[in-house]
């Protein structure tokens, strides 16, 4: 028996109004034909794609805005490619579209089915979910780093890294990342930290600006001489990548990811996160990343390879926050292993994990300890 012969498309499968329409109202085809080939003639498999009116009919603003959003364009990658001089204009974009762009989303891949990148399949019958499933949609694409951090599935050596405090309170992605941020406003930001309405800890924790917490008064307020991002004190170790998936051999990635924690200067103070000091994550880029495609990056060192990070493993108490002795120096200031230093970059270069040009690229973000 064919797979399609095992499916009962009932009213409960399709869902209730306003989305409980007939199949052909969105997918087209002929619902009166008795022969499969005739019934499927002209059918649209993904009617929520940008060139279809299925969602636009009722959600015109969201569809229009989302077509320019980072979820649809993945422009954050292209911004970095351009600034690093990744080959002739358009060449790397074409290769990226052909090889890496399977994570482009349509409305349906968030609100009805699992993303195509993980094999698709409807989440809850064919019902349209107002809030996407955190497991089947959000972390299906953002699982390797965000999902594992949030759920406490990473380890530092043999020691498990605890789950995010928000996860333990049964919060999900939508509590911090709302529709305005995810759908966009019709413009295409340079990166996710430039996105309108980007999540900000102060949205839920405004007391940081005025409470009596000693560390907040020194480091977290607008009047502070040297501001720290919340993650500097409240995040835990997280995943850092030193290559990309186009950079493979028979053994897989040349340099597997590492669990690490590094504080440094903010490489993007012009964003919604204007802190002086931030947590840094080595992004999945290497000097020869596009070598298999025949593309060189002529300006590889023009940008840091350690970029601002906002790990999703927040805890009230961490090794660098709320020290038992109350001593800032023992908790953070005297702990060189927490900072991205020139010595640490040199060590990674010696290990062959980073190229020598990355010493120059990261001069603006490394920490010089007093």
PyMOL commands that set and color helices and strands:
alter all, ss='L'
color gray80, all
select helices_A, chain A and resi 3-6+11-14+23-27+36-39+60-66+70-73+75-83+91-99+101-103+107-111+116-118+134-141+143-151+165-168+173-176+179-183+192-194+201-203+206-209+214-219+230-234+291-293+300-302+328-333+336-338+342-350+357-361
alter helices_A, ss='H'
color red, helices_A
select strands_A, chain A and resi 155-156+159-160+238-240+248-249+252-253+258-260+262-265+277-282+306-309
alter strands_A, ss='S'
color yellow, strands_A
deselect
rebuild
show_as cartoon
